[in-house]
Amino acid sequence: MHTNNHFIPTGIQSLDNFIGGLETGKLTFVASKPGQGKTAFLTNVVAHAAVSQHIPTAIFSIEMGRNSLYERLVAKMSKVKIELLRNGYFSREQHKRLIQPALDSLRQSPLYIDDTAAIKLEEICQRTRQLYKESSQTGVKLKLVAIDYFQLIKGAQAETNHILAQLRELAHELQIAIIISIQCKRYKGNIQPSLSDIRIPTMDTQKEDKIIFLYGDASDTTNLSVYTAEHMSNTLQIPFDKDSGHMG
């Protein structure tokens, strides 16, 4: 799937075939219970956009530091287990054939990482506009912004709908796709999350927002269920290697 002026592919073909990709000018939410693949999903989307498609991309990694996020990106791209990268337990052959090419590709990609903890909405907007301006001077404009995750934006719980309105305005103004991970309630049992499970009871979603749910069944360790709020019954099974974070 190739990019066009209106959609940015996620790099997960079955999902792109279903939703068309991430729509520019709009917000896309990725929601799940804790530990069910939200950051991995964003990592896959960001790597595909910035590295595979050479699309100027920014990720605001509020929960995870730059080094940890970089480890995830390299693991996803090389398909080497994150733990092996973290501990240095990989062979020279793996480093030469898999890890080094991933590192080189990342360094050459138009990817901006901001790992400011408890970042304010104003800072996200200011830095995004600055990146858009700088990228425009190179002839290829910023097209994708990822935020991981919404509840960690400073004031998100108290000013939920104000922040969402400002992010919608930012996406529309710059005609960029903004993808935001968001936590659902933690509960026991194999119950797929829905809108009522998002951990912000006052969150006002708009018709133009896209909401993608992720759900991992404990009995299936190789796939992740992916579905949208619009089509809850139409579930895609996405191959997911939890050790490296690679999807699709």
N, C-alpha and C positions, 0 to 999 in steps of 0.2 A: 504493500500500500504506500502510495506516495503522498506527501503533504500537499495541501492546497492552501488557498488564502483563508479558509474557514475552519479547517480541522488539523489538529496535530495528532499523528498516530501514537497510540500507547506502546506499540511494538508487540502487543499480544494479538495476533492476527484474528483469532475467533472473536475477541472483544471488539476490535476495530471494525470487523465485518458487521457486528451487531449494532454498535452505537455510532460508527463513522469516525471515531477518534474523539479528541478533546476539542470542544468548540471554542474558537477564539471569541473574545468579547463576553464570555460566560464563565460561571463558576462550576466546577465539578468537585463533588465531595466523595471521599473514599472512607467508608465507615465500617467498623467492625469492633468486636470485643477486643480487649487488650491482648496482645501477643498473637494475633491471627493474620499478620501479614501486611498491615497498612504501610509501614516504612519500607518493607521489601517491595511492595507494589510501586510506591513512589520512586524508589531507587531504580526499578526496571524502566519506568516511564522516562525518568530524567536521563538515564544512560542511553536509551534509544534515541531520544530527541537530540541531546548534545553531542554524543559520540557517533552514533550511526547516521543521523540525519544532518549533523552540523548546524543545528538550530540553536541560536543563543538562548540559554536557559539559566534560570536562577532557582536555587533551593534555599529556603529559610529553614534550617534544621534546628528547631528550638530545643528539642529534647536531647538530641545526640550531638556530640562534639564533632568537629571537622575530621579528626583522625579516624574516629569510629565510622563515620559516614563514608570516608574514603575506602576503608577496609571493606565495607559492604559493596561499594561500587566495583572494586577490583574483584571481589569474590563473585559477584554476579556476572561480570564480563569474562572472567577466566574460568568460572565454574569450579574453582578451588574452594574447599570448605573454609568458612570464615575462621573457625578455630585454628586451622592450620596456618592461615595467614597471621593471625593474632600471635600465635606462639612461635612462629618461624619454623614449624615442622613441615617443610616442603623440600622437595629434592631440587637439585640444580637444574635438572631437565624441566621440571614444572615451572621453575622461575624463568628459564630461558624461553620456553615454548608458550607458556600461558600467562604468567604474571607480568613479566616485563612488557609484552605487547599491550596488555591492558593498561598498565601504568602510562606508557607512552601515548596511547590513544586518549586517555583522560587528560593528560597534560596539554595535549594539542587541541582539546575540545573547547568550545565556547561555553564553559560551565562556570557559574559563579556560585560559591557556597558561602552562606552567612550563618554562623552558629551562635549568634547572640542569644543568650538565655533571657527569658521573660521579655522578649522584644515588644515594643509598642507598635500599634497599628501605624502610627505616623512614620516610624522609622522604616517599616516595610514599604509603605507607599513612596517615601522619599527615595529610598535606595533603588526601588524598582524603576521609578521615573529617571533616575540618574543612569542606571544601566541601559534603559531604553534609549536615552539620548546618546550615550557612548557607543552603543551597538549600531545606532543609525548612521553614525559617522563612518562605519566600516562598510556600509551598504547592505548589511544583513541585520534586520531589527530583532530585538528580543521578542520572543513569541510565546514562551512558556515560563510560568512561575509556579513552584511547588512550595507548600507550607506544611511542615510536619511538627506539631499538629495544632489544630485550632484552639483547643482549650488552654494551651500554653501561651497564647498571645496575651500580653498583659491586659487585664480588664475584660477578658473574653466572657466570663460568666456574668458579669454585671452589665456589660454593654454589648451583648451578643448581636442584636439586630442593627445597632449603629455600625459595628465593625463589618458585618456582612454587607450592609448597604454601601460602605466605603469601598470594600473590595469589589463589589459588583460595578461600582462607578469606575474604579481603576481599570478593571478588565475591559469595560466598554470604551473608555477614553483611549487606551493604548491599543485596543484590539488584540489583546493577548489572552491566552488560555491560562486560567488559574486553577490549580488542582490542590485541594486541601484535605488532609487526613483529619478524621474526627472520631473520637472514642464513643463506643456504645457501652451500655451497662454491662458489668461483669455478672454473670449468673451461671448456675450449674445446669448441666444437661445439654443435649444436642438440640438447641433451639436456634433457628436462624434469626438474626436480628432484623428489625424493621424500623421505620421512622420513630415509633414510640420509644425505642430503646436508646436513641441518641441522648447522651448525658448532658443535654442542655434543654430543659423542659420548655423554655421560652423561645427556642430557636424558630424563627419565621422563615421557612424555605419558600422560594418563589417558583412559579411554574417553569421558568427558563433555567433553573438550576438542574444539574444532573447529579443524581446520588447513586453511587455504586457501592453495593454491600459486598464484603468479603466474609466467607464463613468456612472454617476448617473443621471437618468432622474427625473426631479422634480415631475413628475406624478406618479412615483413608488418609494415609500419611504422604501420599504422592500427588494429591490434587487439592485445589482450592476451589470452592464454589463461589461463583461471581454472578451477581444479578443486580438489576437496577430497581429503584423504587417504583418506576413505571411498570415494570414487567417482573413482578416478584416470582411468578411461577416459571419464568423462562430462565433457567439456571444453566450457566456455562461451567464446565469442569476444566479448569486451567491447570496444566501440569506445574507443580511447584516443588522445587528442590530446597527444602528448608535449610540444608547444610550450607549451601552457597547463596541462597536467596534468589536464584534464577527462576523466572516464570516463563511459561509459554514453550 
